[in-house]
Amino acid sequence: MSKDYYAVLGVGRDASEADIKKAYRKMAAKYHPDKPTGDEAKFKELSEAYETLSDPEKRGLYDQFGSDYGQRHTSGFGGFGDQGPDFGDIFGSMFGGGGAQGFEGFGGAGGHGGFGGQRQARPQKGEDQNIAVMVSLQEAISGVEKTINVQIGDSRSASHSYDTKPIKVRIPAGVTQGQKIRVKGKGFSGFNGGPNGDVIIDINLQKDPRFKVDGKDIYVDVPITPWEAALGAKIEIPTLKGTIKMAIAPGTQSGTKLRIKDRGLGREPGNQYVVIQIHTPPAETDEQKALYEQMALQMPFNPRAE
């Protein structure tokens, strides 16, 4: 009697590969024989269902013939005439390259000759790992070496209990928020001799008390005095690559935005923008108040007139 593998895993027939894998991991973790809730028969049934539905070729045959698709697919082989079918290829595609295992005794030495021999399962690459790494703006602009912990082992393990090991990775200069860096061969173990997966590093930029980030551009607020704004001045400006001198033109207004080219982030750097903020000193003494009163008399000005 055909088994309903979709019901076994608790998914619909239109479930994606990711849905099937997620359902299997959840239920296998519950029914694994090593767990208090373990059920060896149930775990075996889950594994059988997952083995079929996780393989697109097997799943296609199952959807067409049911869980006994192996027997149905091979019945009536006499119809092929004198030249029999290559069951090694048929069952290799069905069972991941496993050959005619389970059909010994139909001819040839060792019982495999008539079916092309027993084959090894196909090598498969291990799963990738995504790891978020925090990077300061100074590290982003100049590059940095980081030590991160990666999980090791087989990602198909039902227990989800992995060991970790530290690896060193190089964060190149110019990285931006959300950029991904691939470290090959440092992910989960491959299957049947296949290569390991990769580690995908997701860059997260730390907030900085002075600088703000907008894509590849950097913004910094720079305070100046009223006389520097009125008369012009040459002042020091902080950047991610050190301090530089910048000329402030006479009559500069608060909110003026000045550009420093190629001082932003990215392999092709963005810009740094200096936003001028005029700060007025407080009048705390009689002499200071008198100075402001004199300025009001000598330089009558109403910024709200227009």
For each residue, the residues with C-beta under 8 A, 3 or more apart:
1:
2: 66 67 68
3: 8 45 48 49 66 67
4: 7 8
5: 8 9 48 49 52 53 62 67
6: 9 11 12 13 15 49 53
7: 4 10
8: 3 4 5 45 46 48 49
9: 5 6 15 20 23 24 27 46 49 50 53
10: 7 23 27
11: 6 15 19 20 23
12: 6 15
13: 6 63
14:
15: 6 9 11 12 19 20 23 53
16: 19 20
17: 20 21 54 56
18: 21 22
19: 11 15 16 22 23
20: 9 11 15 16 17 23 24 50 53 54
21: 17 18 24 25 50 54
22: 18 19 25 26
23: 9 10 11 15 19 20 26 27
24: 9 20 21 27 28 46 49 50 54
25: 21 22 28 29 158 160
26: 22 23 29 30
27: 9 10 23 24 30 31 46
28: 24 25 31 32 43 46 47 50 158
29: 25 26 32 35 158 159 160
30: 26 27 35 37
31: 27 28 35 37 38 39 42 43 46
32: 28 29 35 38 43 158 159
33: 38 39 40 43
34: 38 159
35: 29 30 31 32 38
36:
37: 30 31
38: 31 32 33 34 35 43
39: 31 33 42 43
40: 33 43 44
41: 44 45
42: 31 39 45 46
43: 28 31 32 33 38 39 40 46 47 158
44: 40 41 47 48
45: 3 8 41 42 48 49
46: 8 9 24 27 28 31 42 43 49 50
47: 28 43 44 50 51
48: 3 5 8 44 45 51 52
49: 3 5 6 8 9 24 45 46 52 53
50: 9 20 21 24 28 46 47 53 54
51: 47 48 54 55 58
52: 5 48 49 55 58 59 62 67
53: 5 6 9 15 20 49 50 58 59 62
54: 17 20 21 24 50 51 59
55: 51 52 58 59 96
56: 17 59 60
57: 60 61 93 94
58: 51 52 53 55 61 62 69 94 95
59: 52 53 54 55 56 62 63
60: 56 57 63 64
61: 57 58 64 65 69 73 94
62: 5 52 53 58 59 65 66 67 69
63: 13 59 60
64: 60 61 69
65: 61 62 68 69 72 73
66: 2 3 62 69 72
67: 2 3 5 52 62
68: 2 65 71 72
69: 58 61 62 64 65 66 72 73 94
70: 73 74 91 94
71: 68 74 75
72: 65 66 68 69 75
73: 61 65 69 70 90 94
74: 70 71 77 87 90 103
75: 71 72
76: 79
77: 74 80 84 85
78:
79: 76
80: 77 83 84 85
81:
82:
83: 80
84: 77 80 87 114
85: 77 80 90
86: 89 90 115 116
87: 74 84 90 91 100 103 114 115 116
88: 91 92 99 100 115 116 117 119
89: 86 92 93 116
90: 73 74 85 86 87 93 94
91: 70 87 88 94 95 98 99 100 101 103 115
92: 88 89 95 96 97 98 99 116 119
93: 57 89 90 97
94: 57 58 61 69 70 73 90 91 98
95: 58 91 92 98 99 101 121
96: 55 92 121 122
97: 92 93 119 120 121 122
98: 91 92 94 95 101 118 119 120 121
99: 88 91 92 95 112 115 116 117 118 119
100: 87 88 91 103 104 112 115 116 117 118
101: 91 95 98 104 118
102:
103: 74 87 91 100 106 115
104: 100 101 110 111 112
105: 111
106: 103 111 114 115
107: 111 113 114 115
108: 111 112 113 114 115
109: 112 113
110: 104 113
111: 104 105 106 107 108
112: 99 100 104 108 109 115 116 117 118
113: 107 108 109 110 117
114: 84 87 106 107 108
115: 86 87 88 91 99 100 103 106 107 108 112
116: 86 87 88 89 92 99 100 112 119
117: 88 99 100 112 113
118: 98 99 100 101 112
119: 88 92 97 98 99 116
120: 97 98 192
121: 95 96 97 98 191 192
122: 96 97 192 194
123: 190 191 192 193 194 195
124: 190 191 192 194
125: 190 194 195 196 197
126: 154 155 187 188 189 190 191 194 195 196 197
127: 155 187 188 197
128: 187 188 197 198 199 200
129: 150 151 186 187 188 197 198 199 200
130: 200 202
131: 148 150 199 200 201 202
132: 201 202 204
133: 146 148 169 171 201 202 203 204
134: 204 205 206
135: 139 140 144 146 171 175 203 204 205 206
136: 139 140 205 206 208
137: 140 141 205 206 208 211 213 218 240 265
138: 141 142 240
139: 135 136 142 143 144 171
140: 135 136 137 171 173 174 175 176 203 205 240 265
141: 137 138 173 174 240 241 265
142: 138 139 173 241
143: 139 170 171 172 173 174
144: 135 139 170 171
145: 168 169 170 171
146: 133 135 168 169 171
147: 166 167 168 169
148: 131 133 166 167 169 199 201
149: 164 165 166 167
150: 129 131 164 165 166 167 186 187 199
151: 129 162 163 164 188
152: 162 163 164 165 188 189
153: 157 162 163 188 189
154: 126 157 188 189 191
155: 126 127 188 189 197
156: 191
157: 153 154 160 161 162
158: 25 28 29 32 43
159: 29 32 34
160: 25 29 157
161: 157
162: 151 152 153 157
163: 151 152 153
164: 149 150 151 152
165: 149 150 152
166: 147 148 149 150
167: 147 148 149 150 183 186 199
168: 145 146 147
169: 133 145 146 147 148 181 183 199 201
170: 143 144 145
171: 133 135 139 140 143 144 145 146 175 181 201 203
172: 143 175 181 267
173: 140 141 142 143
174: 140 141 143 265 266 267 269
175: 135 140 171 172 179 181 203 265
176: 140 179 203 205 215 216 265 266
177: 203 204 205 213
178: 202 203 204
179: 175 176 202 203
180: 200 201 202 203
181: 169 171 172 175 200 201 203
182: 198 199 200 201
183: 167 169 186 198 199 200 201
184: 198
185: 195 196 197 198
186: 129 150 167 183 196 198 199
187: 126 127 128 129 150 196 197 198 199
188: 126 127 128 129 151 152 153 154 155 196 197
189: 126 152 153 154 155 196
190: 123 124 125 126 193 194 195 196 197
191: 121 123 124 126 154 156 194
192: 120 121 122 123 124
193: 123 190
194: 122 123 124 125 126 190 191
195: 123 125 126 185 190
196: 125 126 185 186 187 188 189 190
197: 125 126 127 128 129 155 185 187 188 190
198: 128 129 182 183 184 185 186 187
199: 128 129 131 148 150 167 169 182 183 186 187
200: 128 129 130 131 180 181 182 183
201: 131 132 133 148 169 171 180 181 182 183
202: 130 131 132 133 178 179 180
203: 133 135 140 171 175 176 177 178 179 180 181
204: 132 133 134 135 177 178
205: 134 135 136 137 140 176 177 213
206: 134 135 136 137
207:
208: 136 137 211 212 213
209:
210: 220 238
211: 137 208 218 219 220 238 240
212: 208 218 219 220
213: 137 177 205 208 217 218 219 265
214: 217 218 219
215: 176 270
216: 176 264 265 266 268 269 270
217: 213 214 264 265 270 271 272 273
218: 137 211 212 213 214 239 240 263 264 265 270 271 272 273
219: 211 212 213 214 272 273 275
220: 210 211 212 237 238 239 272 273 274 275
221: 275 277
222: 235 237 274 275 276 277
223: 277 278 279
224: 228 229 233 235 248 252 276 277 278 279
225: 228 229 278 279 281
226: 229 230 278 280 281
227: 230 231
228: 224 225 231 232 233 235 248 252
229: 224 225 226 248 251 252 253 254 276 278
230: 226 227 250 251
231: 227 228 250
232: 228 247 248 249 250 251 252
233: 224 228 247 248
234: 245 246 247 248
235: 222 224 228 245 246 248
236: 243 244 245 246
237: 220 222 243 244 245 246 260 274
238: 210 211 220 243
239: 218 220 242 243 244 260 263 272
240: 137 138 140 141 211 218 263 272
241: 141 142 263
242: 239
243: 236 237 238 239
244: 236 237 239 260
245: 234 235 236 237
246: 234 235 236 237 258 260 274
247: 232 233 234
248: 224 228 229 232 233 234 235 252 276
249: 232 252
250: 230 231 232
251: 229 230 232
252: 224 228 229 232 248 249 256 276 278
253: 229 256 276 278
254: 229 276 277 278
255: 275 276 277
256: 252 253 275 276
257: 273 274 275 276
258: 246 273 274 276
259: 271 272 273 274
260: 237 239 244 246 263 271 272 273 274
261: 271
262: 269 270 271
263: 218 239 240 241 260 269 271 272
264: 216 217 218 269 270 271 272
265: 137 140 141 174 175 176 213 216 217 218 269 270
266: 174 176 216 269 270
267: 172 174
268: 216
269: 174 216 262 263 264 265 266
270: 215 216 217 218 262 264 265 266
271: 217 218 259 260 261 262 263 264
272: 217 218 219 220 239 240 259 260 263 264
273: 217 218 219 220 257 258 259 260
274: 220 222 237 246 257 258 259 260
275: 219 220 221 222 255 256 257
276: 222 224 229 248 252 253 254 255 256 257 258
277: 221 222 223 224 254 255
278: 223 224 225 226 229 252 253 254
279: 223 224 225
280: 226
281: 225 226 288
282: 288
283: 288 289 291 292
284: 288
285: 288 289
286: 289 290
287: 290 291
288: 281 282 283 284 285 291 292
289: 283 285 286 292 293
290: 286 287 293 294
291: 283 287 288 294 295
292: 283 288 289 295 296
293: 289 290 296 297
294: 290 291 297 298
295: 291 292 298 299
296: 292 293 299 300
297: 293 294 300
298: 294 295
299: 295 296
300: 296 297
301:
302: 305
303:
304:
305: 302
306:
